[in-house]
Amino acid sequence: MRFSARNRELLALIPVALLLSAGFAAVFAQENARLGNLSLVYGAYFLAVCLATHVYLRLRLPDADPYLFPLVALLTAFGLVMVYRIDEGLARDQANWFVLGLVLFAVTIHFLRDYDVLERYRYTIAGVGLLLLLAPRLPGIGQQVNGAYLGVKIGPLAFQPAEFSKICIVVFLASYLRERREVLIVGARRVLGVTLPPLKHLGPLLVVWGASMFMLVFIRDLGSSLMFFAAFLALIYVATGRFSFVVIGMALFLLGAWFFASTVPHVHDRVEIWLNPYNDPTASGYQILQSIFAQADGGLFGKGFGQALITIPGTHDALLPAAQTDTIYSLIVNELGLFGACGVILIYLLIAARGFKIALLADDGFSKLLATGLTAVFAIQAFVIIGGVTRVIPLTGVTLPFISYGGSSIVANFVLLALLLLISDRARREAVAPRGGFALEGT
């Protein structure tokens, strides 16, 4: 018997709710030495919210990818359990933001069913994205977090605008490259085996490179700088099919990063902490060292839910700094072990695979580039934070999507998911229309 796309989505949500219940039960058992029915209540609430979203998708986007929402729900459920294990109050806030994210998810689908309208307002969207990036440096509302200008606080409202800016920048780049990709190819010539675009059309590459370097220096955010530029390289490769453009872009980024790491003090300090954390193990190197120790302590199978030490015994001082945000992946490795952490990475890889599959199915250039950019920026964000806590790259202030504590991240990533599902619904509907209504049942 064949299941429709939406029925497969429905069946996938049930084990997600069960896993959430099991996770809360494990935390309660460790913390209270007794097991009540509260975990089942939380699981039932979570399943009810997901079912309401499923019904909405069934009505509005019947042909959309059936696996993206369950995978995201699984990450969100896992994040709720981990944040609850750290602080019950933070978990309640995270649950509220999860619901708000789903509301904006539905609003995005309702008003952007014809998402081609985004192309017509690309320069306005780009302007909004740049303003959001610069907002943390504005006097009176900007906030500095661990040396980087990431937050904005207006009265009781506080958020990280870079989370929303990433969507605006991707929309602009997808629209711009769809229109201008031909001119990047026509007139290209090979020099020493490398294909170079015409000099007059190197402008977009240089502008985006300059913008990423500006972010690195002005808002002191290495993570966002790397995330935006890597997403641009993914888009330019899909738009032109020329890997040499990616090589040129990577060389430019590395050259710029090396220059600023040598000349700008705060960039130099961040790189120095990454390379030599033992130079100051009780101050600047404390966070990354504790992150590494926590992961090593988890071993292959972990210590179990609720077993990791996140504060120094007998005090309220953090043993694992920013466990709910920057170093939540280290906490995951400590409690679930390397195998559990690899499972989390696998979920991110599956989401990326579904996103790129949507890009492959899309017929028009804008849809293809938009799906590629949104998927790339999501996957790179996960890499940046996981790479940071494992010392693959310098530690940055970005969040682990759908798992780390933070309302801005949850809400923005649900908007990103909505756009991916909109593209998927159109692509799958157009792909199946000429051949009958069952051609994509196995995808």
Secondary structure, DSSP 8 states (H G I E B T S, - for coil): ----HHHHHHHHHHHHHHHHHHHHHHHHHHHHSS--SHHHHHHHHHHHHHHHHHHHHHHH-TTS-SSHHHHHHHHHHHHHHHHHHH-HHHHHHHHHHHHHHHHHHHHHHHH-SSTTHHHHTHHHHHHHHHHHHHGGGSTTTEEEETTEEEEEEETTEEE-THHHHHHHHHHHHHHHHHHHHHHHHTT-EEETTEEE--GGG-HHHHHHHHHHHHHHHHT--HHHHHHHHHHHHHHHHHHH--HHHHHHHHHHHHHHHHHHHHH-HHHHHHHHHHH-GGGSTTTTTHHHHHHHHHHHHHTTT-S-TT-S--B-TTS-SBSSTTTTTTTHHHHHHHHHHHHHHHHHHHHHHHHHHHHHHHHHH--SHHHHHHHHHHHHHHHHHHHHHHHHHTTSS---S---TTTSS-HHHHHHHHHHHHHHHHHHHHHHHHHHTTT-TTTTTT-
